[in-house]
Amino acid sequence: MPVMHKRATCEFYSFIIDKIKSKLHGWSVRTLSFTIRITLANSVLMVIPTYFMQTCRFPSHVCQDIEKLVRKFIWSSSNQTRGDETTTRFWHDNWLPKLGCLSEWKQEHITVEDNMMVRDAALPNGNWNWNMLRQFLQPSMIQHLLNVQPPNLNAGTDRCCWSLGKHSNENTLHVLRDCKHSATLWQLIIRQQILPNFFNTNVSDWITMNLDSNSLFAGTNIPWKILLSSIAWQIWKRRNSYIFSDLFIHNDQLISLSKNWSLYIIAEKSISPTGSGAARPELIQWKPMPTYWYTLNTDGAVYKIASQGSVGGLIRNMNGDWIIGFNKSVGISTPFQAELWGFFEVLKLALSHNIEHLQCQTNNVEALNLVSSAMAKCSPISIVRSIAKLILKQWTIEFILIRREVNAASDFLAKSTVISNEQAQTYTEPPHEIKSLLHRDLYGHAFLRT
């Protein structure tokens, strides 16, 4: 126990703060689950000041500093902050998904500047300052930043984005069944004698129980499988509307919506053609656009082992002639992220060529629906908002979904990307290896898909 000869100040207890910080420095938050962080906070961090608090009364400011450190450790992976990056701290805010604060990924010789903002890591032309980032960060982080848009003053102010929901242990079953509002809804419609088993099963047993039963819900002749899927969809939509738009749908309204959708599905199913259900054979062939129109094809690719993504695309005129093509590495990505980056890069390329009428073709239905939606301009995904701004420029754009067989040229460009190159590679002439694919698009026989 330290001996004090004068009144204790906050500085006197700084050694306790230092002890806690030294413990935190040795722990990698990004590898610890929420449960483990809680356990460590209670059994290690909060125990450090206990011995001294038996005989000393700590200043309130010291107690607040201790609580602040512990709270930051527990909740450090809760949120992600993104926007125009004018108020987002480069080192200390959690603005990169799944990575946590970049202060944990810095080069050893770098001293962290607390007031550095994300915008300070970008050049005036809107690109990342790659030379500076390589000096600051570990090499593996560069691949993650390739998939992140640089700061954009037109992207709106910085804001918090939903990472794991309001509960750190959020998962699909919690959203659909166990959270407060969902649980209340199920209690309204599930037969009382079945409720105990309904809430006390794991996700696989819960799904199996629902699929095997038609007697969980009384008061309607709607098949339970159809009603269940409709309710689950409406619950998921409600959660997203609440998180992103601050709109909440009450349970009675949600049940009504679910019943209406179920009846619509039943009606559609009843008028569908009868038979074996086999898909009809389909002739597939790439077709150029009418006069004054240009065709844009884009695709993305992700290597399964390294999760490194790349995108490629090309623009052809009404005769199918090559105008320009490109490919680019987008770093650590998911296939869906790569598809969005493909749209963004090739639209910028088309805009730079003063194209006025453009048809965008892709074989990814999720990306197409997202960027062509009327809500794209207010999407919580930054890259989608940027694509929406490009779409609203002074030109005519239409989107169509094509089969992957006629998207082979852009697929080849995506897969032939030099991963180590951070800049987009453009091709004013088609690469030799792709000419056979372009010739097949124009003059080859149609594909028969059965």
C-alpha positions, 0 to 999 in steps of 0.5 A: 500500500503506498504511503501518502504524505499529502492530499491524494490527487488524480495524478497520484492514482495514475499508476492504476490507470497505467496498469489497466492500460498495460493489460488492455495493450496485451489483448487483441479486442478483434479476436475476443467475443463479447462474452470473453470481454465481459469476463475479462473486464469483471475478473481482471480489469475491475479487480486491479483497483480493488486492493487500493480502494480498501483503504483509499477513497478514489477521486471521482475523476479516476473512477470515471477514467477507469469506467471509460477504459473498461466500457471502451474495451467491452463495446469497442466492436459495436459500431462502425462510423462512416460518412464524409469522414470529416469528424471520424478519427483515423486511428481511434474510431471503428470505421472499417468493418471487422477490423476495429480501431486502426491503432491496433494495426499501425507500424511499430515505429509510428506514433499515433496522432489522436486528432488525425481524421480519415479525410487526412489520409486522402489526396485532394483528387479524392484518392487515398494517399497510398504512400502515406498509408503504407508508411502508417499501416501494416501491409495486410491493411492495404488490401482492406482499404482497397475496398473502402471508398475514400472520403467524399464531401458529398457523402453526407455527414458522418453517422453510425451504422448498424454492425451487430444490432443493439444486442452484442449477441445478435444473431438470426434467431434472436432477430426473428424469435427471441428479441422483445418485440419478436417474442411478443408477436409469436406469443400472440399467434402461437398456440399456448401449449406449444410455446415452451418448445417454441422458444426453447430450441436451437435454430435448426430444431426451431426451423424443423419444428415449424416446417413439420407442423401445420397446427402452430397457429390457429384462426386462419386457413393459411398454410403455416409454412407460407405464413411463417416465411412471410412473418419472418420476412416482415420481422426482418424488414421491421428491424432494418426500418427501425435501425436505418429509418427510425420507423417501427411497425407494431405487431398487429400491423405486422401480422396483417401485412404477413397475412396479406402477403401470404394470401398473395403468394397463395394466389400467385401459386394457384395460377402458376402453370401446372406440370413437373415444374421443370424450367423451360429451355432458354436461348441465350445470346448477347445482343448489342443496343439500338442506334446511339446506345452503348452497352456496359457489362461488369462482373466481380470475382473473389478468390476463395482462399485469400478473399481478395476481390477484383472487378472488370467491365467493358463498354461496347457501341451499337455495333458491338465494337470495343470502346473501352475496358478496365479491371481493378483490384478491390482488396479484401471483399465479398462477392457482393461488394465486388459486384458493387465496385464493378458498377461504380468503376465502369459507370465512372468510365462511361461518364468520362467518355460522355456517353448519353444512352447506356444499358448496364448488364450484369448477372448479379440480381442482388447488386442490380436490384440494389443500385436500380432501386429508388432508395439507392440514394439514401442507402446505408451503404456508401458505395451504393449512394455513390452509384446512385449519384452517378446514375442521376447524372445527365444521361439515360441509363437502364439496367437489365439482368443477363445470364452469366454465359453472355457475361464472359468478357467482363468475367475474364477481365475481372479474373485477369486483374493484377491484385498488387495494383491499386489503380484501375487498369484501362484498355483502349484496345481489347486484350488479345485473350478476350477477342475470341469471347467478343467474337463469340458474343457477336457471331457465335451461336446462342446458348441453350440453357435447360 
